[in-house]
Amino acid sequence: MHPDVTISFMSFAQLDLRDWYARCLRGARDSLISHTDFTLHQGNGMNRFAGSLTAVVAAIALLATACGDPSGPAESVAPSQSVSLPSDGDAKLLNVTSLLVKTVAWYNYCGAGLSASGKIGPKGGTIDFSKCDVTITVPAGALSTTTTITITSTSGSYVSYDIQPHGLTFPAPVIVTQKLKYTAATRDPLVALTLLGVYVSGIPLISSDGSFLATELLDSKTTYKLDGLKLVPDKQTWKLNHFSRYMLASG
């Protein structure tokens, strides 16, 4: 088994990059079907491709060629242990300030009002909300006293949660892991490519096409796996520093 390959970049909200996405996806499909694992990591201010094994360098290079500068020919990349997007052509991606994103739909899974609770103390622990394929992992030292934590699904149409107690903060990030099997991410590659977690303050106003304004983009990571010869998104992880309302979104 090869180790994960990680890709980090800004959200692509409001950028007209569908042709570029299509070219990227064709390259990803052709170059990555022979590898067992692939991870897409989205973090604020980051714009880089990185690999760690020569066995996957060729796949990364092809992916960088397919997903390179959308305004012109992609830069050729020699085998190495890291591959970076051209800094000039993609500088505009670093200037994305809009928080306009779209909801990610459920497919006959979860449901509004479902919830799970658990008591977690200073030693840490995990709450498994199996009805919605999501877990909350609290590391040791994140809580000073035993606290009841509750996660509630706020919609049966799209992935959205209310995690309480609101305002509870942590010195070390709490990890939320959302499995993607029953979401739109497994059916629409453009959704999967721009998947991220978002924090929403209050109840968001969602338009007819699923668009809404997020309050903050989370440090998010999407992990892919091979299903036969098909590369499919497996799960999303978010790092939380406080509890509030959160949604799975596409940028």
N, C-alpha and C positions, 0 to 999 in steps of 0.2 A: 504493500500500500504506500502511495506517495503522500507526503505531508500536504496540508492545505496550501493553496496559492491565494494570496490576499490581494484585493484590489481596493484602493481607497480613493474617493473623490467626492466633490461637492454634489448636492442635489441638483438635478437638471430642470427644476421648476421653471416653466414659461419659456424654455429654449426650444426653438423649432429644429429639433435634431432627429426627426423620425427617419430620414434617409440614412443618417449616420448610424442610428440604432440598428437599422436593418442590415447595414454593412457589417456592423460589429457582431450582430447575432449570427450571421452567416459564418464569419470567421471563428466565433466561439464554438459554434456547432461542429465545424470541420476540424478544428484543432484540439478540442478538449475531450472528445468522446472516448479517447483511450486512457483517460486518467480517472482515478477513483474518487477524487475529492476536489472541490473548488469552492473558494470562499470569497464573497463580495462584501467588502467592508466600507461603510460610508461614515466619514467623520468630518466635522467642520474644519475647513481650511486645508484639507489634505487632497492631493491630486497626484497619485502615483500608482504604478504597477509594481508588484514585488513578488519574486519567486525564490525558492530556496534550494532547488535541486536541478542539476543539469538535465535530468529526465523530463522536467516540465518546461525547460527554457524555450524549446522550440514552440510549444503551445502558447507560452506567454508572448513570444515575439510575434507570432501570427495574430494573436488577440490584440496586441498593441498596434499592429499594422491595420487591422480591421477597425479598431476603435480609436485610432489616433486623431489628429487634427481634423475636425469636420469641415474646415474651410479650405483644405488643400491636401496634396498628396501626403501620405503618412511617411514619417521618418523611418528609414531602415534601421534595424536593431541587431547588433552582433550579440551572440550568446554571452551571457553574464549572469550574475546572481540577482540583478535587479534591472527592471526596465521602466523607464520614466516617460510619461507623455511629454511632447514638446512644450516647453514652458511658454513660448511666445503665442502659438496658435490657440492654446487652451487657457490663456490668462483670463479670458472673459468668464470662464467657469468659476474662478476664484472670487468674482465680483457678484455672484448671485446673492441677492439680498431678499428676494421675495420668498415668503413662506407659503405661497399658494401651492397646495398639494391636493391629491385625490384620495378618497377612501379606497380601501381594499375589501372587496366583497367576500362574504362567506358563501360556500356552496352547501346548503342543506346541513349546516352544522352550528353548534353553539346555540345561543338564543338570548334575547334581552331578559335581564333579571336573574340569570343564573349566577351563582357566586360560590366562593370557597374561602374558608378562614382557617387560621392557625395561630398558635401562640409560639413566638420565637424570642429567645433570650440572648444574652451576650455571647453565647457559644455559636450563634448562627443557626441556620436551618433552611428548609425548603417547603414551600406550599405548592402542591400539585393540583392545579385546576384542570383535571382531565376532561371535563365536559367541553372545554374550549381549547384543549391542547396547549395550554400555557403553564409555565412554572415561574415562581418567584424564588430566587436564591439569595438569602441574606448571609453575607460572610461573617465570620467571627469578629467581634469587636465593633460591628456596625450599630448595635443597640446596647445601651447601658443597662436597661431593665427589660424584663419580659413584657412583650407587647403583642396584642392581638392584631393581626394583619388580615384584611379582607380585600379580595379582588372580585369585582362584579362586572359582568358583561353588560354594557349599556345599549347594545343594538343587536338585533338578530339578522341584520342585513350586511353589516360591515364590521371589521375587527376594531373594537373600541372597549376600553376598560376604565373603571373608576377604582383606584387603589387607595385604601384608607388604612390608618388615619392620615387625612390630608395635612400637609405641612411638616410631616415627620421627615427629618433630614438625617443624612448618614455621612460619617467621615470616610467611609469606603463605599464604592458603588454597589448597589443592589443590582443583580442581573435578572432580567426578565427574558425568558426564552419562549418564543412562539413557534410552534410547528406550523408548516404551511400547506400541508396536504389538502385541506379542505378550503383553501382560499384561492382567490383569483390569480395569485402569483404562480400557481402551478399550471394555469391555462393560458396565460398571456405573458409571453417573454418580455414585452416592454414594461409591464408592471414589475416583473421579477428583477429586471435590470436596474430599476430606480427605486427599489423598495427601501423604506426607512421607517423608524419610529419617530413619533412626534408627541410633544406635550401640548395640550390644549387647555387654555384657561376658560373655565365655564363650559357651556354647551355650544359647540361650534355651529355656525350657520352653513348648512351644506346645500350647494346648488343642485340643479336637476342632473348635471353631469358628474356629480360626486365631488366637485371641487370645494375646498374650504381653506381658510387661513389658519395655519398652525401658529402657536405661540413660540415654540422652540423646536429645533431639529435635534434629535438625540444622537448620541454616538451609537451607531447601529451596524450590525454585521449580518450578512446573509450567507448561509452555508449551503452549497449545492452538493448533490450526490448523483451517482450513476444508477439509473434504473434500466438494467439491460444495457443498451447502447444509447440511451437517452439521458441527457443531463437535465436534472430537475432541481428546483429550489427545495431545500429540506426544512430549514428553520431560520428564524430571525432572532438575534439577541440584542437587547438594549441595556445600556448602563444608566441607572437612575440614581440621582443624588437626593431626591425627595419623592414623596408620594402625592399623587394628584390624579388627573385624568390623562390617559394616554391612548394613542391610536396607531395602528399600522397604516402606513400611507405609501403612495408612490409619488415620486418627485416630478 
